[in-house]
Every structure is written in C-alpha cells, then in structure tokens.
Amino acid sequence: MADITLISGSTLGGAEYVAEHLAEKLEDAGFSTETLHGPLLEDLAPQGIWLVVSSTHGAGDLPENLQPFLDDLNEQKPDLSRVRFGAIGIGSREYDTFCQAIEKLEASLKANGARQIGETLKINILDHDIPEDPAEEWLGSWKNLLNND
C-alpha cells in the first residue's frame, strides 16, 4: 500500500499535472505514492494519507471525473476516521466561486471523520502560470507536518 494516495480531479489537466509532480517529489523524499485521477470511493482504502488536488470549473463545480467521488462520500458516509488528508485547490480569483470544489471535498472528508493535515492550498492561476510551483513549495511544509501529526 502506498504511503500517500494522491487523488486528482481536473477538467483541462492542470490538477492531474500538479498531482503527478507532487507524487514525484514525494517519492524523491522517500514516500511511496499512488496517483488516482478521478477515482471512485471504492478505489480507495479507508485509511492512510490522501492528498486531494482539484480544479474548480463552472459555478464552483467539481471536475466531472471527481464528482462521483464526492457523491459517494456524501451518500455512503464512509468511516474515514483512519484517513488523514491534505488539500490543494486550483482556480481563478476572477470568480466568486474560487476553489469551491476543494472546499466541498474538504468539508465532506471532514464530515466523514477524516483529519486534515495543514491548511488547504488555494492556487490562483492568474498569479501562477505553472501551478506546480506553489504546490511544490507548499508540499515542503506539508511533508514536515506528516512527521509531527
């Protein structure tokens, strides 16, 4: 089983690129990883460390490939008390629904007992042409929290 499972949801691929980049950095730091793009709840063990990366599109909507995961969380209400997670959202501050997708995921994970590690990173694509850069910077601090949590 992987030390860290990266879960991504993306409409145009940005969140997938960020998740894959962070998986490489985590592996360089000695963690084993598994990256799942648009998984269903049944694809995940209800334990361990999850790192969720999601873009927001439309009126604060989740990407189509990640909406079924959120639906499963809300409908099945699994016991996630053995899950710790980090969260990264990607969006544009031009919209009042900036990073609402990651906020919905974060709320649902917590409602099902998962514990968040660190603060959610919200990347404004207007400030960062390459979202992998702020994500990698955030990851440095987040990795330290894993050891202290």
N, C-alpha and C positions, 0 to 999 in steps of 0.2 A: 504494500500500500504506500502511496506517496505521502511524504511529509506534508506537502501543501498541494491542494487541488485548486487550480485556477479555473474560474467559471467566467466565461465572457459572453456578452450579447452585443451584437453590432449590426447596424443596417448597412454601412458602407465599408466596414472592415477595420475601422480605427481601434475599437476596443479589442478586437482579436489581435492586432499588431502589438498593442500595449501588453496584453496578457502573455503573448509569446516572448516578447522582450523581457518581461519580468521573470518568466519561467527560466530563461537563460541565466539571468543574474542570480536567481535563487540557486540554480544548480551550480553556478560558479562558486557560490558561498557554501556549498556542501549539502544543500537540501535536495531531496528527490521531489519531483513535481509531476503532476498530470494536468494537462490543459484540456478543458472541455468547452467547446463552442456551442452554446445553446443546448445544454443538457436538460434532461427531464429529472425530476426529483429521484425517480427510481434508479438513475445512473450513478447516484452519489451514496456513499456510506454516511450514515447519520452521526458521524464523529470526525474528529481531526480538525485540521485548519483549512479553511476555504478563503480564497482571495477572489472577490467578485468584482469584475470590471464591466461596466455597462455604459453605452452611449444612451442619449435621450433623443427622441425624434418626435415630430408632430407636437401635440399639445401635452407634453410631458409623458409621452408613451414609451414603453419598453420596446426594444427591437423585437420584431416578430419571432426571431429564433429564441428569445429568452422569456417571452410572455407565458408560454406553457409552464415553465419552471415556477414563475410567480403564482400562476393559477393553482398549481399543485400545492405550493406552500400554504396558500390561503384556504384551499378546500380540504386538503388532507390533514392539515395541522399536525405535522410530524413532531416528535420529541427531538429537538435539536440541542438539548442541554449539554451534549458532549461535543458540540461544534463551537469553535472559535473562528472569527472571520475578520477580514479586512475588506474595505470597500473603496472603489475608485469609480467616479463618475466622469463622463466626458460630455460636454455640451457647449452651448453658446449663450453667453450672458445677454445677447440680444433678445432672448425670450424670457418671459417671466416664469417659465417652467424649467429654468436652468437646472440641469442634473436631477430632475424629478424622478427619473427612472431608478437611479441608485438609491434615492430616498425611499421609494416604495419597497425596494428589495431589502434595504436595511431594516425598515420597520417590520416587515414580515418575518425576517430572520429572527429579530429580537422577540417578536410576539410568540415565536415557536421555541424560545428558550436559548437560542444561540447567543454567545457573548462576543461583543465586538472588541477587537484589539486596535487601539489607537483611534484617531479621528479619520473620518471619511475625507479622501482627497477628491476635490472637485476641480477638474481641469477645464478652463475656458479656452476653447480652440481659437478664439480671437487673439489670445495672448501667446499661444503656443502652437506654432505650425507643426511641431513634432511632439505629440503628447507623450511619447515615450520618455522625453527628457524630464519633465516634472514628476512623472510616475517613478522613474528610477531614483530620483532624489528622495522622494517620499519613502520608497522601499528601504533605503538605507536606515532610516529611523524606525520603520515598522519592524524590520528584522531584529533590531535591538529589543523591541517590546516583546517579541516572541520568547526571548530568553528570560524575561522578567515576569512574564504573565503566569 
